[in-house]
Amino acid sequence: MTTLLRASSLAALAATLLSFGSSQGAFADGRGDWNGYAWQQIKVADCQAAATVLVCPPYHQKWDWKRSQWVDISIELDLARGELRLTQRLTDSDPRDDDYVCVTALAVDAGGDNVVAHHQNWYMSPGADAEDTFRYTSAALDQVTTIHIGSKQCRQGAGQDDALYAQVLARIHS
């Protein structure tokens, strides 16, 4: 009996470990591909209708937990146009610290498949602010149920996670 329990426990452990190595990673929604990110989830059901678009709750997160360095994201979904608009603002209030900052957003459907992916790796000078708006189109935007936004300090510098982003985009478009 003890041998059967050990074999059963080992099989369960092996299955758990294999799930972490799957193409979707540990999460069924693609976040598992991205290591070290601080994630927040926005349910599309929580977005508010404003004219012809859905305005989602804002994302506000530090990229370095011990400093006053912030990532702010606003997202609007224009389902009629099949367009997701994402405005990303980085604020480095530390006058002595510079960083590379990675920001990723994944719009996923009910099955956990990525419909739209956003990724930026920006260099931030001490005390600097940066902002830009990005537009993504998808015929499947009306299928999106959740948006995951994550950020982190990219200690490996420029280009960190860019190859991963290219792989994620290739899976979306294939």
Secondary structure, DSSP 8 states (H G I E B T S, - for coil): -HHHHHHHHHHHHHHHHHHHTSTTTTSTTSGGGSTT-EEEEEEGGGSEEETTEEE---EEEESSTTSSEEEEEEEEEETTTTEEEEEEEEEE--TT--EEEEEEEEEEETTS-EEEEEEEEEEE-TT-EEEEEEEEE-TTGGGEEEEEEEEEE-TT-TTTTHHHHHHHHHHHH-
